Amino acid sequence: MQGRGEITIGHNGPATTLWEFLIHAEDSRYPIYLDGSLYSKEDLLLTAAQLLSHIPHEVRRWVGEEGRQKIWYMCLQAGLDPGI
């Protein structure tokens, strides 16, 4: 997960973004296997928290302002402050 949040589901599977996945994936979809590693929802939220304040325009492009705010709130609920 070194890009801007792009995710490919499975081997040669459909592509989505970290942002869309966090908003739409049910908890039963975790952990998710990406590029040879397993990630929990908390792992993805940590990545999101680290990126949210640095690339807000990209996040908005994928999920809109409402989606960006929802992910921000999800991070806060997980004890992660994206504003730091």
PDB file with SEQRES, HELIX, SHEET and CRYST1 records, atoms N, CA, C and O in Angstrom:
SEQRES   1 A   84  MET GLN GLY ARG GLY GLU ILE THR ILE GLY HIS ASN GLY          
SEQRES   2 A   84  PRO ALA THR THR LEU TRP GLU PHE LEU ILE HIS ALA GLU          
SEQRES   3 A   84  ASP SER ARG TYR PRO ILE TYR LEU ASP GLY SER LEU TYR          
SEQRES   4 A   84  SER LYS GLU ASP LEU LEU LEU THR ALA ALA GLN LEU LEU          
SEQRES   5 A   84  SER HIS ILE PRO HIS GLU VAL ARG ARG TRP VAL GLY GLU          
SEQRES   6 A   84  GLU GLY ARG GLN LYS ILE TRP TYR MET CYS LEU GLN ALA          
SEQRES   7 A   84  GLY LEU ASP PRO GLY ILE                                      
HELIX    1 AA1 LEU A   18  HIS A   24  1                                   7    
HELIX    2 AA2 ASP A   27  ARG A   29  5                                   3    
HELIX    3 AA3 LYS A   41  LEU A   52  1                                  12    
HELIX    4 AA4 PRO A   56  GLN A   77  1                                  22    
SHEET    1 AA1 2 GLU A   6  THR A   8  0                                        
SHEET    2 AA1 2 ALA A  15  THR A  17 -1                                        
SHEET    1 AA2 2 ILE A  32  LEU A  34  0                                        
SHEET    2 AA2 2 SER A  37  TYR A  39 -1                                        
CRYST1    1.000    1.000    1.000  90.00  90.00  90.00 P 1           1          
ATOM      1  N   MET A   1       0.828  -1.181   0.000  1.00  0.00           N  
ATOM      2  CA  MET A   1       0.000   0.000   0.000  1.00  0.00           C  
ATOM      3  C   MET A   1       0.874   1.245   0.000  1.00  0.00           C  
ATOM      4  O   MET A   1       0.837   2.056   0.926  1.00  0.00           O  
ATOM      5  N   GLN A   2       1.637   1.371  -1.034  1.00  0.00           N  
ATOM      6  CA  GLN A   2       2.546   2.504  -1.101  1.00  0.00           C  
ATOM      7  C   GLN A   2       2.060   3.600  -2.031  1.00  0.00           C  
ATOM      8  O   GLN A   2       2.652   4.678  -2.073  1.00  0.00           O  
ATOM      9  N   GLY A   3       1.003   3.347  -2.770  1.00  0.00           N  
ATOM     10  CA  GLY A   3       0.493   4.363  -3.682  1.00  0.00           C  
ATOM     11  C   GLY A   3      -0.373   5.366  -2.935  1.00  0.00           C  
ATOM     12  O   GLY A   3      -0.013   5.844  -1.860  1.00  0.00           O  
ATOM     13  N   ARG A   4      -1.482   5.664  -3.508  1.00  0.00           N  
ATOM     14  CA  ARG A   4      -2.402   6.627  -2.908  1.00  0.00           C  
ATOM     15  C   ARG A   4      -3.662   5.936  -2.422  1.00  0.00           C  
ATOM     16  O   ARG A   4      -4.714   6.565  -2.306  1.00  0.00           O  
ATOM     17  N   GLY A   5      -3.561   4.651  -2.137  1.00  0.00           N  
ATOM     18  CA  GLY A   5      -4.693   3.934  -1.596  1.00  0.00           C  
ATOM     19  C   GLY A   5      -5.364   2.980  -2.568  1.00  0.00           C  
ATOM     20  O   GLY A   5      -6.502   2.572  -2.339  1.00  0.00           O  
ATOM     21  N   GLU A   6      -4.677   2.610  -3.661  1.00  0.00           N  
ATOM     22  CA  GLU A   6      -5.258   1.690  -4.621  1.00  0.00           C  
ATOM     23  C   GLU A   6      -5.168   0.267  -4.089  1.00  0.00           C  
ATOM     24  O   GLU A   6      -4.158  -0.122  -3.502  1.00  0.00           O  
ATOM     25  N   ILE A   7      -6.235  -0.512  -4.299  1.00  0.00           N  
ATOM     26  CA  ILE A   7      -6.283  -1.894  -3.835  1.00  0.00           C  
ATOM     27  C   ILE A   7      -6.797  -2.754  -4.980  1.00  0.00           C  
ATOM     28  O   ILE A   7      -7.767  -2.396  -5.647  1.00  0.00           O  
ATOM     29  N   THR A   8      -6.137  -3.900  -5.207  1.00  0.00           N  
ATOM     30  CA  THR A   8      -6.651  -4.902  -6.127  1.00  0.00           C  
ATOM     31  C   THR A   8      -7.111  -6.077  -5.283  1.00  0.00           C  
ATOM     32  O   THR A   8      -6.338  -6.624  -4.496  1.00  0.00           O  
ATOM     33  N   ILE A   9      -8.367  -6.463  -5.444  1.00  0.00           N  
ATOM     34  CA  ILE A   9      -8.934  -7.553  -4.659  1.00  0.00           C  
ATOM     35  C   ILE A   9      -8.533  -8.874  -5.300  1.00  0.00           C  
ATOM     36  O   ILE A   9      -8.880  -9.143  -6.450  1.00  0.00           O  
ATOM     37  N   GLY A  10      -7.798  -9.701  -4.548  1.00  0.00           N  
ATOM     38  CA  GLY A  10      -7.368 -10.990  -5.055  1.00  0.00           C  
ATOM     39  C   GLY A  10      -6.320 -10.858  -6.152  1.00  0.00           C  
ATOM     40  O   GLY A  10      -5.865  -9.757  -6.460  1.00  0.00           O  
ATOM     41  N   HIS A  11      -5.948 -11.979  -6.730  1.00  0.00           N  
ATOM     42  CA  HIS A  11      -4.966 -12.000  -7.811  1.00  0.00           C  
ATOM     43  C   HIS A  11      -5.676 -11.653  -9.112  1.00  0.00           C  
ATOM     44  O   HIS A  11      -6.583 -12.369  -9.536  1.00  0.00           O  
ATOM     45  N   ASN A  12      -5.272 -10.567  -9.742  1.00  0.00           N  
ATOM     46  CA  ASN A  12      -5.906 -10.080 -10.972  1.00  0.00           C  
ATOM     47  C   ASN A  12      -7.393  -9.775 -10.793  1.00  0.00           C  
ATOM     48  O   ASN A  12      -8.171  -9.847 -11.744  1.00  0.00           O  
ATOM     49  N   GLY A  13      -7.772  -9.439  -9.572  1.00  0.00           N  
ATOM     50  CA  GLY A  13      -9.175  -9.146  -9.295  1.00  0.00           C  
ATOM     51  C   GLY A  13      -9.525  -7.701  -9.587  1.00  0.00           C  
ATOM     52  O   GLY A  13      -8.709  -6.948 -10.119  1.00  0.00           O  
ATOM     53  N   PRO A  14     -10.748  -7.315  -9.234  1.00  0.00           N  
ATOM     54  CA  PRO A  14     -11.182  -5.937  -9.469  1.00  0.00           C  
ATOM     55  C   PRO A  14     -10.399  -4.960  -8.605  1.00  0.00           C  
ATOM     56  O   PRO A  14      -9.933  -5.304  -7.519  1.00  0.00           O  
ATOM     57  N   ALA A  15     -10.265  -3.765  -9.093  1.00  0.00           N  
ATOM     58  CA  ALA A  15      -9.541  -2.729  -8.354  1.00  0.00           C  
ATOM     59  C   ALA A  15     -10.530  -1.811  -7.646  1.00  0.00           C  
ATOM     60  O   ALA A  15     -11.640  -1.576  -8.123  1.00  0.00           O  
ATOM     61  N   THR A  16     -10.110  -1.310  -6.522  1.00  0.00           N  
ATOM     62  CA  THR A  16     -10.869  -0.324  -5.764  1.00  0.00           C  
ATOM     63  C   THR A  16      -9.849   0.570  -5.081  1.00  0.00           C  
ATOM     64  O   THR A  16      -8.659   0.507  -5.391  1.00  0.00           O  
ATOM     65  N   THR A  17     -10.296   1.382  -4.175  1.00  0.00           N  
ATOM     66  CA  THR A  17      -9.358   2.201  -3.411  1.00  0.00           C  
ATOM     67  C   THR A  17      -9.522   1.892  -1.938  1.00  0.00           C  
ATOM     68  O   THR A  17     -10.549   1.369  -1.505  1.00  0.00           O  
ATOM     69  N   LEU A  18      -8.511   2.217  -1.187  1.00  0.00           N  
ATOM     70  CA  LEU A  18      -8.568   2.102   0.265  1.00  0.00           C  
ATOM     71  C   LEU A  18      -9.806   2.815   0.776  1.00  0.00           C  
ATOM     72  O   LEU A  18     -10.506   2.311   1.654  1.00  0.00           O  
ATOM     73  N   TRP A  19     -10.072   3.990   0.222  1.00  0.00           N  
ATOM     74  CA  TRP A  19     -11.172   4.848   0.681  1.00  0.00           C  
ATOM     75  C   TRP A  19     -12.525   4.197   0.430  1.00  0.00           C  
ATOM     76  O   TRP A  19     -13.378   4.168   1.317  1.00  0.00           O  
ATOM     77  N   GLU A  20     -12.723   3.677  -0.777  1.00  0.00           N  
ATOM     78  CA  GLU A  20     -13.983   3.013  -1.099  1.00  0.00           C  
ATOM     79  C   GLU A  20     -14.145   1.737  -0.283  1.00  0.00           C  
ATOM     80  O   GLU A  20     -15.239   1.432   0.189  1.00  0.00           O  
ATOM     81  N   PHE A  21     -13.060   0.998  -0.119  1.00  0.00           N  
ATOM     82  CA  PHE A  21     -13.118  -0.251   0.631  1.00  0.00           C  
ATOM     83  C   PHE A  21     -13.515   0.013   2.078  1.00  0.00           C  
ATOM     84  O   PHE A  21     -14.379  -0.681   2.614  1.00  0.00           O  
ATOM     85  N   LEU A  22     -12.899   1.006   2.721  1.00  0.00           N  
ATOM     86  CA  LEU A  22     -13.234   1.304   4.113  1.00  0.00           C  
ATOM     87  C   LEU A  22     -14.706   1.673   4.275  1.00  0.00           C  
ATOM     88  O   LEU A  22     -15.340   1.288   5.258  1.00  0.00           O  
ATOM     89  N   ILE A  23     -15.241   2.407   3.328  1.00  0.00           N  
ATOM     90  CA  ILE A  23     -16.636   2.837   3.434  1.00  0.00           C  
ATOM     91  C   ILE A  23     -17.609   1.690   3.164  1.00  0.00           C  
ATOM     92  O   ILE A  23     -18.627   1.572   3.847  1.00  0.00           O  
ATOM     93  N   HIS A  24     -17.308   0.846   2.177  1.00  0.00           N  
ATOM     94  CA  HIS A  24     -18.298  -0.123   1.716  1.00  0.00           C  
ATOM     95  C   HIS A  24     -18.110  -1.551   2.221  1.00  0.00           C  
ATOM     96  O   HIS A  24     -19.063  -2.330   2.203  1.00  0.00           O  
ATOM     97  N   ALA A  25     -16.916  -1.916   2.668  1.00  0.00           N  
ATOM     98  CA  ALA A  25     -16.677  -3.304   3.081  1.00  0.00           C  
ATOM     99  C   ALA A  25     -17.268  -3.569   4.465  1.00  0.00           C  
ATOM    100  O   ALA A  25     -17.091  -2.785   5.397  1.00  0.00           O  
ATOM    101  N   GLU A  26     -17.962  -4.674   4.570  1.00  0.00           N  
ATOM    102  CA  GLU A  26     -18.486  -5.088   5.864  1.00  0.00           C  
ATOM    103  C   GLU A  26     -17.349  -5.678   6.688  1.00  0.00           C  
ATOM    104  O   GLU A  26     -16.337  -6.115   6.141  1.00  0.00           O  
ATOM    105  N   ASP A  27     -17.520  -5.688   7.984  1.00  0.00           N  
ATOM    106  CA  ASP A  27     -16.474  -6.203   8.866  1.00  0.00           C  
ATOM    107  C   ASP A  27     -16.107  -7.649   8.548  1.00  0.00           C  
ATOM    108  O   ASP A  27     -14.985  -8.074   8.823  1.00  0.00           O  
ATOM    109  N   SER A  28     -17.034  -8.406   7.973  1.00  0.00           N  
ATOM    110  CA  SER A  28     -16.760  -9.802   7.632  1.00  0.00           C  
ATOM    111  C   SER A  28     -15.740  -9.933   6.495  1.00  0.00           C  
ATOM    112  O   SER A  28     -15.243 -11.033   6.253  1.00  0.00           O  
ATOM    113  N   ARG A  29     -15.417  -8.851   5.798  1.00  0.00           N  
ATOM    114  CA  ARG A  29     -14.426  -8.880   4.716  1.00  0.00           C  
ATOM    115  C   ARG A  29     -12.991  -8.843   5.238  1.00  0.00           C  
ATOM    116  O   ARG A  29     -12.048  -9.020   4.467  1.00  0.00           O  
ATOM    117  N   TYR A  30     -12.822  -8.619   6.523  1.00  0.00           N  
ATOM    118  CA  TYR A  30     -11.494  -8.522   7.138  1.00  0.00           C  
ATOM    119  C   TYR A  30     -11.142  -9.832   7.807  1.00  0.00           C  
ATOM    120  O   TYR A  30     -12.037 -10.554   8.247  1.00  0.00           O  
ATOM    121  N   PRO A  31      -9.848 -10.163   7.898  1.00  0.00           N  
ATOM    122  CA  PRO A  31      -8.736  -9.416   7.325  1.00  0.00           C  
ATOM    123  C   PRO A  31      -8.726  -9.562   5.805  1.00  0.00           C  
ATOM    124  O   PRO A  31      -9.309 -10.493   5.248  1.00  0.00           O  
ATOM    125  N   ILE A  32      -8.054  -8.623   5.154  1.00  0.00           N  
ATOM    126  CA  ILE A  32      -7.944  -8.633   3.698  1.00  0.00           C  
ATOM    127  C   ILE A  32      -6.487  -8.929   3.334  1.00  0.00           C  
ATOM    128  O   ILE A  32      -5.558  -8.409   3.952  1.00  0.00           O  
ATOM    129  N   TYR A  33      -6.314  -9.760   2.336  1.00  0.00           N  
ATOM    130  CA  TYR A  33      -4.989 -10.161   1.876  1.00  0.00           C  
ATOM    131  C   TYR A  33      -4.584  -9.260   0.723  1.00  0.00           C  
ATOM    132  O   TYR A  33      -5.228  -9.268  -0.326  1.00  0.00           O  
ATOM    133  N   LEU A  34      -3.519  -8.481   0.907  1.00  0.00           N  
ATOM    134  CA  LEU A  34      -3.033  -7.555  -0.119  1.00  0.00           C  
ATOM    135  C   LEU A  34      -1.535  -7.727  -0.311  1.00  0.00           C  
ATOM    136  O   LEU A  34      -0.763  -7.645   0.645  1.00  0.00           O  
ATOM    137  N   ASP A  35      -1.139  -7.961  -1.528  1.00  0.00           N  
ATOM    138  CA  ASP A  35       0.277  -8.004  -1.880  1.00  0.00           C  
ATOM    139  C   ASP A  35       1.098  -8.865  -0.921  1.00  0.00           C  
ATOM    140  O   ASP A  35       2.182  -8.473  -0.489  1.00  0.00           O  
ATOM    141  N   GLY A  36       0.568 -10.038  -0.596  1.00  0.00           N  
ATOM    142  CA  GLY A  36       1.313 -10.977   0.224  1.00  0.00           C  
ATOM    143  C   GLY A  36       1.196 -10.791   1.721  1.00  0.00           C  
ATOM    144  O   GLY A  36       1.861 -11.497   2.480  1.00  0.00           O  
ATOM    145  N   SER A  37       0.371  -9.864   2.164  1.00  0.00           N  
ATOM    146  CA  SER A  37       0.215  -9.617   3.603  1.00  0.00           C  
ATOM    147  C   SER A  37      -1.260  -9.516   3.970  1.00  0.00           C  
ATOM    148  O   SER A  37      -2.098  -9.130   3.154  1.00  0.00           O  
ATOM    149  N   LEU A  38      -1.556  -9.872   5.214  1.00  0.00           N  
ATOM    150  CA  LEU A  38      -2.909  -9.726   5.739  1.00  0.00           C  
ATOM    151  C   LEU A  38      -3.035  -8.395   6.459  1.00  0.00           C  
ATOM    152  O   LEU A  38      -2.137  -7.993   7.199  1.00  0.00           O  
ATOM    153  N   TYR A  39      -4.158  -7.710   6.239  1.00  0.00           N  
ATOM    154  CA  TYR A  39      -4.417  -6.425   6.881  1.00  0.00           C  
ATOM    155  C   TYR A  39      -5.769  -6.470   7.577  1.00  0.00           C  
ATOM    156  O   TYR A  39      -6.767  -6.899   6.998  1.00  0.00           O  
ATOM    157  N   SER A  40      -5.786  -6.025   8.815  1.00  0.00           N  
ATOM    158  CA  SER A  40      -7.037  -5.882   9.554  1.00  0.00           C  
ATOM    159  C   SER A  40      -7.664  -4.537   9.204  1.00  0.00           C  
ATOM    160  O   SER A  40      -7.043  -3.706   8.542  1.00  0.00           O  
ATOM    161  N   LYS A  41      -8.876  -4.334   9.645  1.00  0.00           N  
ATOM    162  CA  LYS A  41      -9.518  -3.040   9.438  1.00  0.00           C  
ATOM    163  C   LYS A  41      -8.710  -1.946  10.129  1.00  0.00           C  
ATOM    164  O   LYS A  41      -8.573  -0.840   9.605  1.00  0.00           O  
ATOM    165  N   GLU A  42      -8.180  -2.259  11.303  1.00  0.00           N  
ATOM    166  CA  GLU A  42      -7.371  -1.291  12.042  1.00  0.00           C  
ATOM    167  C   GLU A  42      -6.106  -0.921  11.274  1.00  0.00           C  
ATOM    168  O   GLU A  42      -5.682   0.235  11.292  1.00  0.00           O  
ATOM    169  N   ASP A  43      -5.501  -1.901  10.598  1.00  0.00           N  
ATOM    170  CA  ASP A  43      -4.321  -1.617   9.770  1.00  0.00           C  
ATOM    171  C   ASP A  43      -4.668  -0.625   8.657  1.00  0.00           C  
ATOM    172  O   ASP A  43      -3.926   0.323   8.402  1.00  0.00           O  
ATOM    173  N   LEU A  44      -5.806  -0.858   7.999  1.00  0.00           N  
ATOM    174  CA  LEU A  44      -6.218   0.036   6.912  1.00  0.00           C  
ATOM    175  C   LEU A  44      -6.569   1.419   7.444  1.00  0.00           C  
ATOM    176  O   LEU A  44      -6.278   2.428   6.801  1.00  0.00           O  
ATOM    177  N   LEU A  45      -7.194   1.469   8.616  1.00  0.00           N  
ATOM    178  CA  LEU A  45      -7.518   2.767   9.206  1.00  0.00           C  
ATOM    179  C   LEU A  45      -6.252   3.526   9.593  1.00  0.00           C  
ATOM    180  O   LEU A  45      -6.206   4.751   9.475  1.00  0.00           O  
ATOM    181  N   LEU A  46      -5.226   2.814  10.053  1.00  0.00           N  
ATOM    182  CA  LEU A  46      -3.956   3.471  10.369  1.00  0.00           C  
ATOM    183  C   LEU A  46      -3.366   4.103   9.105  1.00  0.00           C  
ATOM    184  O   LEU A  46      -2.914   5.248   9.134  1.00  0.00           O  
ATOM    185  N   THR A  47      -3.374   3.363   8.009  1.00  0.00           N  
ATOM    186  CA  THR A  47      -2.888   3.915   6.742  1.00  0.00           C  
ATOM    187  C   THR A  47      -3.723   5.116   6.327  1.00  0.00           C  
ATOM    188  O   THR A  47      -3.186   6.138   5.899  1.00  0.00           O  
ATOM    189  N   ALA A  48      -5.039   4.990   6.455  1.00  0.00           N  
ATOM    190  CA  ALA A  48      -5.932   6.103   6.108  1.00  0.00           C  
ATOM    191  C   ALA A  48      -5.634   7.322   6.965  1.00  0.00           C  
ATOM    192  O   ALA A  48      -5.562   8.439   6.454  1.00  0.00           O  
ATOM    193  N   ALA A  49      -5.461   7.115   8.263  1.00  0.00           N  
ATOM    194  CA  ALA A  49      -5.192   8.238   9.170  1.00  0.00           C  
ATOM    195  C   ALA A  49      -3.891   8.943   8.796  1.00  0.00           C  
ATOM    196  O   ALA A  49      -3.785  10.163   8.924  1.00  0.00           O  
ATOM    197  N   GLN A  50      -2.906   8.182   8.336  1.00  0.00           N  
ATOM    198  CA  GLN A  50      -1.625   8.767   7.955  1.00  0.00           C  
ATOM    199  C   GLN A  50      -1.717   9.560   6.652  1.00  0.00           C  
ATOM    200  O   GLN A  50      -0.916  10.468   6.427  1.00  0.00           O  
ATOM    201  N   LEU A  51      -2.674   9.233   5.796  1.00  0.00           N  
ATOM    202  CA  LEU A  51      -2.786   9.886   4.489  1.00  0.00           C  
ATOM    203  C   LEU A  51      -3.840  10.985   4.418  1.00  0.00           C  
ATOM    204  O   LEU A  51      -3.693  11.929   3.642  1.00  0.00           O  
ATOM    205  N   LEU A  52      -4.892  10.876   5.210  1.00  0.00           N  
ATOM    206  CA  LEU A  52      -6.055  11.762   5.066  1.00  0.00           C  
ATOM    207  C   LEU A  52      -5.727  13.243   5.018  1.00  0.00           C  
ATOM    208  O   LEU A  52      -6.229  13.955   4.148  1.00  0.00           O  
ATOM    209  N   SER A  53      -4.908  13.714   5.918  1.00  0.00           N  
ATOM    210  CA  SER A  53      -4.643  15.156   5.948  1.00  0.00           C  
ATOM    211  C   SER A  53      -3.625  15.584   4.890  1.00  0.00           C  
ATOM    212  O   SER A  53      -3.466  16.777   4.631  1.00  0.00           O  
ATOM    213  N   HIS A  54      -2.935  14.616   4.278  1.00  0.00           N  
ATOM    214  CA  HIS A  54      -1.916  14.944   3.274  1.00  0.00           C  
ATOM    215  C   HIS A  54      -2.453  14.944   1.846  1.00  0.00           C  
ATOM    216  O   HIS A  54      -1.938  15.657   0.984  1.00  0.00           O  
ATOM    217  N   ILE A  55      -3.488  14.145   1.599  1.00  0.00           N  
ATOM    218  CA  ILE A  55      -4.043  14.068   0.239  1.00  0.00           C  
ATOM    219  C   ILE A  55      -5.581  14.180   0.264  1.00  0.00           C  
ATOM    220  O   ILE A  55      -6.267  13.350  -0.332  1.00  0.00           O  
ATOM    221  N   PRO A  56      -6.114  15.184   0.940  1.00  0.00           N  
ATOM    222  CA  PRO A  56      -7.580  15.286   1.051  1.00  0.00           C  
ATOM    223  C   PRO A  56      -8.273  15.415  -0.301  1.00  0.00           C  
ATOM    224  O   PRO A  56      -9.383  14.915  -0.480  1.00  0.00           O  
ATOM    225  N   HIS A  57      -7.625  16.081  -1.251  1.00  0.00           N  
ATOM    226  CA  HIS A  57      -8.226  16.254  -2.577  1.00  0.00           C  
ATOM    227  C   HIS A  57      -8.404  14.917  -3.290  1.00  0.00           C  
ATOM    228  O   HIS A  57      -9.399  14.712  -3.984  1.00  0.00           O  
ATOM    229  N   GLU A  58      -7.444  14.006  -3.122  1.00  0.00           N  
ATOM    230  CA  GLU A  58      -7.565  12.690  -3.745  1.00  0.00           C  
ATOM    231  C   GLU A  58      -8.652  11.866  -3.086  1.00  0.00           C  
ATOM    232  O   GLU A  58      -9.408  11.167  -3.761  1.00  0.00           O  
ATOM    233  N   VAL A  59      -8.729  11.948  -1.763  1.00  0.00           N  
ATOM    234  CA  VAL A  59      -9.768  11.205  -1.053  1.00  0.00           C  
ATOM    235  C   VAL A  59     -11.144  11.708  -1.499  1.00  0.00           C  
ATOM    236  O   VAL A  59     -12.043  10.911  -1.770  1.00  0.00           O  
ATOM    237  N   ARG A  60     -11.302  13.018  -1.574  1.00  0.00           N  
ATOM    238  CA  ARG A  60     -12.575  13.602  -2.030  1.00  0.00           C  
ATOM    239  C   ARG A  60     -12.914  13.160  -3.454  1.00  0.00           C  
ATOM    240  O   ARG A  60     -14.077  12.930  -3.783  1.00  0.00           O  
ATOM    241  N   ARG A  61     -11.895  13.047  -4.282  1.00  0.00           N  
ATOM    242  CA  ARG A  61     -12.123  12.634  -5.672  1.00  0.00           C  
ATOM    243  C   ARG A  61     -12.733  11.232  -5.727  1.00  0.00           C  
ATOM    244  O   ARG A  61     -13.563  10.946  -6.590  1.00  0.00           O  
ATOM    245  N   TRP A  62     -12.320  10.364  -4.810  1.00  0.00           N  
ATOM    246  CA  TRP A  62     -12.808   8.987  -4.815  1.00  0.00           C  
ATOM    247  C   TRP A  62     -14.123   8.811  -4.076  1.00  0.00           C  
ATOM    248  O   TRP A  62     -14.994   8.072  -4.534  1.00  0.00           O  
ATOM    249  N   VAL A  63     -14.283   9.483  -2.933  1.00  0.00           N  
ATOM    250  CA  VAL A  63     -15.465   9.216  -2.095  1.00  0.00           C  
ATOM    251  C   VAL A  63     -16.246  10.466  -1.724  1.00  0.00           C  
ATOM    252  O   VAL A  63     -17.215  10.381  -0.969  1.00  0.00           O  
ATOM    253  N   GLY A  64     -15.850  11.620  -2.235  1.00  0.00           N  
ATOM    254  CA  GLY A  64     -16.559  12.856  -1.926  1.00  0.00           C  
ATOM    255  C   GLY A  64     -16.248  13.356  -0.520  1.00  0.00           C  
ATOM    256  O   GLY A  64     -15.596  12.672   0.269  1.00  0.00           O  
ATOM    257  N   GLU A  65     -16.721  14.546  -0.228  1.00  0.00           N  
ATOM    258  CA  GLU A  65     -16.455  15.132   1.089  1.00  0.00           C  
ATOM    259  C   GLU A  65     -17.144  14.338   2.195  1.00  0.00           C  
ATOM    260  O   GLU A  65     -16.578  14.155   3.273  1.00  0.00           O  
ATOM    261  N   GLU A  66     -18.350  13.870   1.935  1.00  0.00           N  
ATOM    262  CA  GLU A  66     -19.061  13.079   2.943  1.00  0.00           C  
ATOM    263  C   GLU A  66     -18.301  11.791   3.261  1.00  0.00           C  
ATOM    264  O   GLU A  66     -18.197  11.405   4.425  1.00  0.00           O  
ATOM    265  N   GLY A  67     -17.774  11.129   2.237  1.00  0.00           N  
ATOM    266  CA  GLY A  67     -16.986   9.918   2.444  1.00  0.00           C  
ATOM    267  C   GLY A  67     -15.699  10.200   3.193  1.00  0.00           C  
ATOM    268  O   GLY A  67     -15.303   9.432   4.070  1.00  0.00           O  
ATOM    269  N   ARG A  68     -15.041  11.310   2.847  1.00  0.00           N  
ATOM    270  CA  ARG A  68     -13.811  11.680   3.549  1.00  0.00           C  
ATOM    271  C   ARG A  68     -14.092  11.904   5.023  1.00  0.00           C  
ATOM    272  O   ARG A  68     -13.322  11.463   5.877  1.00  0.00           O  
ATOM    273  N   GLN A  69     -15.182  12.582   5.327  1.00  0.00           N  
ATOM    274  CA  GLN A  69     -15.543  12.830   6.724  1.00  0.00           C  
ATOM    275  C   GLN A  69     -15.899  11.533   7.444  1.00  0.00           C  
ATOM    276  O   GLN A  69     -15.577  11.366   8.621  1.00  0.00           O  
ATOM    277  N   LYS A  70     -16.558  10.623   6.746  1.00  0.00           N  
ATOM    278  CA  LYS A  70     -16.909   9.331   7.347  1.00  0.00           C  
ATOM    279  C   LYS A  70     -15.648   8.555   7.719  1.00  0.00           C  
ATOM    280  O   LYS A  70     -15.568   7.979   8.804  1.00  0.00           O  
ATOM    281  N   ILE A  71     -14.669   8.538   6.825  1.00  0.00           N  
ATOM    282  CA  ILE A  71     -13.422   7.827   7.110  1.00  0.00           C  
ATOM    283  C   ILE A  71     -12.673   8.512   8.247  1.00  0.00           C  
ATOM    284  O   ILE A  71     -12.098   7.838   9.102  1.00  0.00           O  
ATOM    285  N   TRP A  72     -12.673   9.838   8.268  1.00  0.00           N  
ATOM    286  CA  TRP A  72     -12.036  10.590   9.358  1.00  0.00           C  
ATOM    287  C   TRP A  72     -12.652  10.159  10.692  1.00  0.00           C  
ATOM    288  O   TRP A  72     -11.933   9.909  11.659  1.00  0.00           O  
ATOM    289  N   TYR A  73     -13.985  10.073  10.740  1.00  0.00           N  
ATOM    290  CA  TYR A  73     -14.692   9.670  11.953  1.00  0.00           C  
ATOM    291  C   TYR A  73     -14.360   8.220  12.314  1.00  0.00           C  
ATOM    292  O   TYR A  73     -14.186   7.904  13.491  1.00  0.00           O  
ATOM    293  N   MET A  74     -14.271   7.335  11.313  1.00  0.00           N  
ATOM    294  CA  MET A  74     -13.905   5.940  11.561  1.00  0.00           C  
ATOM    295  C   MET A  74     -12.523   5.865  12.208  1.00  0.00           C  
ATOM    296  O   MET A  74     -12.301   5.072  13.123  1.00  0.00           O  
ATOM    297  N   CYS A  75     -11.602   6.691  11.730  1.00  0.00           N  
ATOM    298  CA  CYS A  75     -10.257   6.731  12.311  1.00  0.00           C  
ATOM    299  C   CYS A  75     -10.323   7.171  13.770  1.00  0.00           C  
ATOM    300  O   CYS A  75      -9.708   6.554  14.639  1.00  0.00           O  
ATOM    301  N   LEU A  76     -11.067   8.232  14.031  1.00  0.00           N  
ATOM    302  CA  LEU A  76     -11.196   8.724  15.408  1.00  0.00           C  
ATOM    303  C   LEU A  76     -11.809   7.663  16.307  1.00  0.00           C  
ATOM    304  O   LEU A  76     -11.372   7.492  17.446  1.00  0.00           O  
ATOM    305  N   GLN A  77     -12.812   6.950  15.814  1.00  0.00           N  
ATOM    306  CA  GLN A  77     -13.455   5.889  16.593  1.00  0.00           C  
ATOM    307  C   GLN A  77     -12.464   4.770  16.919  1.00  0.00           C  
ATOM    308  O   GLN A  77     -12.589   4.105  17.948  1.00  0.00           O  
ATOM    309  N   ALA A  78     -11.486   4.565  16.045  1.00  0.00           N  
ATOM    310  CA  ALA A  78     -10.468   3.532  16.256  1.00  0.00           C  
ATOM    311  C   ALA A  78      -9.300   4.046  17.098  1.00  0.00           C  
ATOM    312  O   ALA A  78      -8.324   3.327  17.310  1.00  0.00           O  
ATOM    313  N   GLY A  79      -9.399   5.287  17.579  1.00  0.00           N  
ATOM    314  CA  GLY A  79      -8.331   5.852  18.401  1.00  0.00           C  
ATOM    315  C   GLY A  79      -7.189   6.446  17.599  1.00  0.00           C  
ATOM    316  O   GLY A  79      -6.095   6.641  18.127  1.00  0.00           O  
ATOM    317  N   LEU A  80      -7.432   6.734  16.331  1.00  0.00           N  
ATOM    318  CA  LEU A  80      -6.404   7.291  15.445  1.00  0.00           C  
ATOM    319  C   LEU A  80      -6.823   8.693  15.034  1.00  0.00           C  
ATOM    320  O   LEU A  80      -7.930   8.882  14.528  1.00  0.00           O  
ATOM    321  N   ASP A  81      -5.965   9.671  15.240  1.00  0.00           N  
ATOM    322  CA  ASP A  81      -6.299  11.056  14.894  1.00  0.00           C  
ATOM    323  C   ASP A  81      -5.631  11.432  13.580  1.00  0.00           C  
ATOM    324  O   ASP A  81      -4.418  11.638  13.546  1.00  0.00           O  
ATOM    325  N   PRO A  82      -6.401  11.527  12.494  1.00  0.00           N  
ATOM    326  CA  PRO A  82      -5.821  11.873  11.198  1.00  0.00           C  
ATOM    327  C   PRO A  82      -5.251  13.286  11.148  1.00  0.00           C  
ATOM    328  O   PRO A  82      -4.479  13.607  10.245  1.00  0.00           O  
ATOM    329  N   GLY A  83      -5.614  14.119  12.088  1.00  0.00           N  
ATOM    330  CA  GLY A  83      -5.151  15.502  12.086  1.00  0.00           C  
ATOM    331  C   GLY A  83      -3.770  15.693  12.670  1.00  0.00           C  
ATOM    332  O   GLY A  83      -3.227  16.797  12.640  1.00  0.00           O  
ATOM    333  N   ILE A  84      -3.193  14.628  13.203  1.00  0.00           N  
ATOM    334  CA  ILE A  84      -1.863  14.754  13.834  1.00  0.00           C  
ATOM    335  C   ILE A  84      -0.784  14.624  12.784  1.00  0.00           C  
ATOM    336  O   ILE A  84       0.402  14.701  13.105  1.00  0.00           O  
TER     337      ILE A  84                                                      
END                                                                             
